[in-house]
Amino acid sequence: MRKCSKKLLAVLTAAAMACGLAACGGDSKESSSGAPAGESRAEEGGKEEEGSDAAEGSGEGEAESGGSGEASAAGRISQEEITLEVTGPQPSGLEDWTKLAVIEEYANRLGIRLNCNFYQTDWETQRTLMVADDKVPDLVINAGIGIGDMNKWGEEGYFLNLKDYIHLMPNMQKTFEEYPGLEAFVTASDGSIYGLARVSVDLTDRLSRTYINRKWLENLNLEVPSTIDELYDVLKAFKEQDANGNGDPNDEVPMLYQASYYAVENVLLNAYGIRMGGVGSPGYLLEAEEDGKVYLVNTTDAYREFLRFMHRLYAEGLMEQQAYTITSDEITSKQQGDVYGFFGCGSAPFVMANRDISYDAEWVGLAGLTSSLHGEKTAPLATPVGSSITIAVGADTEHPEEVVKFLDYFYSEEGKLAATRGYEGVTFDYVHDDELDFDNPQMRCPEGYTSDEEYRYKGAVINTGLNLVEENAVRAALFEVPMDTLLRDNVVKTYGWAALTAYANRQEGISFVDMFPRIAYTTEEADARLTLYNDINKYLETTKAQFITGELDLDADWDNYVGTLDQMGLADLLAIEQGAYDRYLSVVQ
């Protein structure tokens, strides 16, 4: 395939800019091709579990393992074995890819052998050089390529347009129908699809993880609050009535709140009708009217009343008073000392306290709060679509049809497991879970591995490399079992935060609503948007803190706050968001 003319300097410059922005980190920055801030799944409250089931108390599986030589239920992709060259960053935890069981299984079952060349460091630079040198292999996995760069490089001829082969990808098309936001995100403005983003379908990742201290409620004979006013009364009781029962009525902190880590805000925003969910942190908040007009939530009356509630909590000492200086280590220490009564997180209570998962039984999930402004009990769902491109195919592959069929396989039921767990009887066995009454694909733990999880990422599968659909059988089961099952001691102690989250969000009357979707920007939009977004987002962060602490007055200073945003170019920024959102609608409607 003849490539368009390529300028090495331009490519390297673009990559350097992207790396520089990524190095800045934090919620106040955004890559030139990323989605709005506040959708990250990375959290500060504690390290997320390494694997999909790590926090759910799974035991060890069978010790033996071996090859199968069986054909896939989906059939062979290539009758004669072909080899695909694969590159990407070194998968987390992997030491030697040639020892992975799925390498032989894919060859035996599908006729696809993978020859991997992973980079342990500086993947961004290696990726850019790969493009600049016109040496893109058959498959790039764990790519982490921003959608703007992906579409630009695709248009220049470096990556295969998957849309030309979509007739060979029925499983992917089915997934697009189920998650239309995924198709909208990966579809370029001209209708091409040059790469695929991961879709994480587990509701436990898409719903807010917000918890209130069960023991404190029991100590004070209080019910789980269902309205914002009831929550205020509970927090006030926590502060004044020695909720932890240690004899000191002054050592409780009713609500944990940490600047730049706003997870607890999700359920509070929901009470005012503002759609925030998942494990991300609220910041720059977009929503759209029914007619499709995009607006900034941070200038609405509902957001203003949310800030008023937050200021009240701060002024009355009902939230962490060191919110803007406290460190994660200090939070962990306080959590271990039974100091906090209410918080949100992206991990779990036991992770926050650095304890085992049985600690989660000391908490209860909270969702569906209402207020005088919003009487409907809702649980907003965060977008399941990843923020970047996970997998792409080199345009010069000698096996385009086989490669796209290989990718489509990982959207099938067998393929989803093959990517994340491997194959039954080889790397995992189905073990009946008596508590949840379902068959759980339990990883084996062969000799030489310390746990089934270590075997998963060191000896079984390419960790996060080919799982285009991220799902967890246990967490899915928690949303299917009878509600009273979730209250069993063994279930709560075994599945912890996930069971708490499922129970809270499955309460009668709660309806799931979608948050603003992940939208994709063209290169021109991303360039025009970057400075506007960064400046405005930084101003939103600063003034938010000032409103909460009382440095700014919500009545006297509100109009000036909104006027300043207008002067900073909010209308221009929203015009860019509108254009990207309109393209999204053109795909999903």
QUIRA-V306618 format. One line per field, one symbol per residue. ss: DSSP state (h for helix, s for strand, l for the rest). A space follows every 10 residues. Layout:
# QUIRA-V306618
ss=???
This chain:
# QUIRA-V306618
ss=lllllllhhh hhhhhhhhhh hhhhllllll llllllllll llllllllll lllhhhllll llllllllll llllllllll lssssssssl llllllhhhl hhhhhhhhhh lssssssssl llhhhhhhhh hhllllllss llllslhhhh hhhhhlllsl lhhhhhhhlh hhhhhhhhlh hhhhhhslll llslssssss llhhhhllls ssshhhhhhl llllllshhh hhhhhhhhhh llllllllll llslsllsll slllhhhhhh hlllllllll lllllsssll lllssshhhl hhhhhhhhhh hhhhhlllsl lllllllhhh hhhhhhllls lsssllllhh hhllllhhhh hhssslllls sllslllsss slllssssss sssslllllh hhhhhhhhhl llhhhhhhhh lllslllsss sssllllsss ssslllllll lhhhhhhhhh llllllllss llhhhhhlll llhhhhhlhh hhhhhhhhhh hhhhhlllll ssssllllll llhhhhhhhh hhhhhhhhhh hhhhhhhhhl lllllllhhh hhhhhhhllh hhhhhhhhhh hhhhhhhhl
